């Protein structure tokens, strides 16, 4: 057997366990998945089970940045699927902070559409939950930072220069970094968007600080100590802390969440939560300090994220097929998921009272429930999220909780076609399990890219 197994071919749970043991990984698996049906509470609200739809962009907004018919279709299907948390995708707080012309953007013009989407989610969820407690709805707020492309062409907003990341985006050494004055304005944009989210009826807002977004990049902007938002750790965490505390002050009834990268797996000084030595081993000192201060400021939910997809998307999203033109990395997906567990478990041990949502294990396919239950049993998380798995099978939660497990005919196969659609600039969905809808879209995107 090859040292690095790169594709999923496990016939049963026993075979998967043997492979984990053979390679001395720490990844646990649990036979009893009843934990996933347990209710959890946060902010005075009851979440009906311990499964979450994790955020994944569809790039199908309407002209005002609000949800389109395709957006409504996706979220109705998710809501009918039974997950206890519906964590909506990255929604820009300003037009200039959009990563794609079709990214959702919250504004005075688009807020009625978001309000309608929230109502439709709650209504559709009754098909599974009945008149009981429905899903918690969380709206993720973001600024795309160096990936900003509101008109389709990248218009980077960078917090720092990075030899690794600048090369990826073809950013010149003299390209200007965002000023403190502009960062203060962006901070207000986040706060205003949170107030709009409250008006639209969402139960919670997530201030996104992961996956290369602007706030994430500030966290590893170690240079420029004269800046209010860069240099020492107390500066780098200032903007995120300020958004959380001010939203809590203005909207005390709003549940505050953060999808936070706790370990980037990117060499210092271009990564967060990493050792300053020559390797890229985790050092969670700064993320733990940040979480302590965010919790004091009103944070109630942490969604644990890992990696920076502009440098390495494999850590949090192991795949069996690469984007067009790229080689499949010689890495073991089980090692990535094991690292995920180790880091998430360390955070879980530090913050037992904070509601924690995990993710990044969709590659396990039909064994997703066994991995999810093990993460929970070990105290790493309280709720397990799914993104690609849910995109392929919006009813994943219902199948886990009320059927005999996940239907193998509906599983995500980690082909990365959804990411290919994002890369090609078209709407994103599951090519394999929703091919009638997204097959033409995929082919359109491939044709555009080839031209």
Secondary structure, 3 states (H helix, E strand, C coil): CCCCCCCCCCCCHHHHHHHHHHCCCCCCCCCCCHHHHCCEEECCEEECCCEEECCCCCCCECCCCCECHHHHHHHHHHHHCCCCEEEEEEEECCHHHCCCCCCCECCCCCHHHHHHHHHHHHHHHHHHHCCCCCCEEEEEEECCHHHCCCCCCCCCCCCCCCHHHHHHHCCCCCCCCCCHHHHHHHHHHHHHHHHHHHHCCCCEEEECECCCCHHHHHHCCCCCCCCCCCCCHHHHCHHHHHHHHHHHHHCCCCEEEEEEEEECCCCCCCCCCECCCCCCCECCHHHHHHHHHHHHHCEEEEEEEECCCCCCCCCCCCCCCCCCCCCCCCCCHHHHHHHHHHHHHHHHHHCCCCEEEECCCHHHHHHHHHHHHHHHHCCCCCEEEECHHHHHCCCHHHHHHHCCCCCHHHCCCCCCHHHHHHHHCCCCCCCCCCHHHHHHHHHHHHHHHHC
